Every structure is written in structure tokens, then in C-alpha cells.
């Protein structure tokens, strides 16, 4: 794996949803780095990528309430355990579970293993609420997938908050997760 600045020069064989991420980031004049790799759909696989990007890849979880009427994208440090009870009380939503692949595709145009904040660009009707663990915001950079799990990005956290989220018309809620 190598670290590249910006979009790939050759887009042959890349999915349209990945190219759309690069188009948006470029249009926002955001600085980003990229590495290409095999399918990285577990946090263990992401640990190897962390070493190349020199950033912790965020764990991104697509969640919903029991009635499947409220949907959430949770960004948290990859090495922090997730406890639904801890989050449920903070967002006043009992019985959180993982959202189905069908809802994930309908709202974010991504598949399991590729969940990323970049998918919010496809949620034009704001079905998905963004939740960010406070520890993610402490880092200068964050890592995520560009809507596919065969590449990973390194982005400045401040640019994601100040440029990307306003451009995709999403706000966020800060949550405090201890992992205990």
C-alpha cells in the first residue's frame, strides 16, 4: 500500500460512488490522502491501513431504532468498544440495533463494510442523523472509506466538520462513549 495525495489519476475500474466522493472533496478544496487496498471490512483490516495513513480509521456504525423509523451514523474511534445502552440514553432512543443493508443502501448508497461519513452526501433528505464520539473530534485527522472498502482516506477533522458536513447539509451530535 502506498499513500497518495488526492484522487487517483486513473479511475478505470472504480465505482461511480467512489469517484463522486473525490469530485465533492475536490470541489470543496479539501486536502485528503488516499491509499488503495484489498477489501477492508473489519477493524482488524483497518489497523494495517492505519499504519499507512498514520491515523486511526473511524468505526462507522449504521444504527436504527426498533421501529426502523430513526437512523443514525455513529463515528467513533476504531479501538473503542461500542455499547448500545450507553448511546441509547444519550439520544433518547431505546433498543438501538444495526440498520439493515437495504436501508443503508437506500439512504447512504453504501454496503456493509463500506459505511462512512462520506455516504451522507447521498442522504439528500436527511434520513440519517450523524453522531460523533467526542474523541474523534480531538484528532487532527480522521480516516474513512470513500463509500467503498477498497480505498481509505485521511482527512482533516476540521475540514470535515467545517466544509464537508455543511456541503452535504448534515449537522452532527456529539456523544460521549466510554466503551465500558
C-alpha positions, 0 to 999 in steps of 0.5 A, a space after each residue: 500500500 502506498 499513500 497518495 495525495 488526492 484522487 487517483 489519476 486513473 479511475 478505470 475500474 472504480 465505482 461511480 460512488 467512489 469517484 463522486 466522493 473525490 469530485 465533492 472533496 475536490 470541489 470543496 478544496 479539501 486536502 485528503 490522502 488516499 491509499 488503495 487496498 484489498 477489501 477492508 471490512 473489519 477493524 482488524 483490516 483497518 489497523 494495517 491501513 492505519 499504519 499507512 495513513 498514520 491515523 486511526 480509521 473511524 468505526 462507522 456504525 449504521 444504527 436504527 431504532 426498533 421501529 426502523 423509523 430513526 437512523 443514525 451514523 455513529 463515528 467513533 474511534 476504531 479501538 473503542 468498544 461500542 455499547 448500545 445502552 450507553 448511546 441509547 440514553 444519550 439520544 433518547 432512543 431505546 433498543 438501538 440495533 444495526 440498520 439493515 443493508 437495504 436501508 443503508 443502501 437506500 439512504 447512504 448508497 453504501 454496503 456493509 463494510 463500506 459505511 462512512 461519513 462520506 455516504 451522507 452526501 447521498 442522504 439528500 433528505 436527511 434520513 440519517 442523523 450523524 453522531 460523533 464520539 467526542 474523541 474523534 473530534 480531538 484528532 487532527 485527522 480522521 480516516 474513512 472509506 470513500 463509500 467503498 472498502 477498497 480505498 481509505 482516506 485521511 482527512 482533516 477533522 476540521 475540514 470535515 466538520 467545517 466544509 464537508 458536513 455543511 456541503 452535504 447539509 448534515 449537522 452532527 451530535 456529539 456523544 460521549 462513549 466510554 466503551 465500558 
